[in-house]
């Protein structure tokens, strides 16, 4: 790939199981391409279910400054002079929480806002510091539903108020209806296009079902396998399958894409 094309690339990446190792959250195996991307001034845009606090700390560890997308596409943060500019695509947490508490009067469920940091750490396996960051919500509310027979009733209530219920790995999430990673990515691509004289080439890397719309939104989608080597079942145009799970596969796939020797 020619350097002129490199300058016009945008790389979007999921975190857990993609840039971060599924078991220990390390990105060591991706250091080679992380450094190369930084040297070539290619924006590396994190797209995650994590919170603003979690991403800011990770960006410091990665030594990157770039826009990022949090809470599964609920909001975008753009780096500015000394502060971050927020582009909300979902309802803010105060409103989400207000509706959540109303639903909780009829349905037995507990959200992060009801839990202590210690309780969140126990449920997630996170350290207390990381659990505190995960509890600091900007938009959506993760929660435990005591009886899944209540799920349909809850979905109907949420739908009427402009919310959706999605199931994550450990929790359900109350999110704004219509919110997803793809919508946020499209907004960012258009934002970058306005400041670029020529068209950008977009790349995205992800490993799970909630990454499908993200992968469908870019020119070059790269699918990372699960730790056992299996891939999620999806049919996406021009899909590239990475040769290994986690950060090692992330590194090798981008190395091949950018023709790095």
PETAJO-V538954 format. One record per helix or strand of 2 or more residues. SS is the DSSP state (H for helix, E for strand). FROM is the first residue (numbers start at 1). LEN is the number of residues. Records with the same first field share a line. If there is no record, write none. Layout:
SS: FROM-LEN, FROM-LEN
//
This chain:
H: 3-5, 28-12, 52-11, 71-3, 93-12, 112-3, 117-8, 128-8, 148-13, 181-14, 209-8, 246-12
E: 9-5, 43-5, 68-3, 75-5, 84-5, 109-3, 141-5, 163-5, 172-5, 201-6, 220-4, 240-2
//
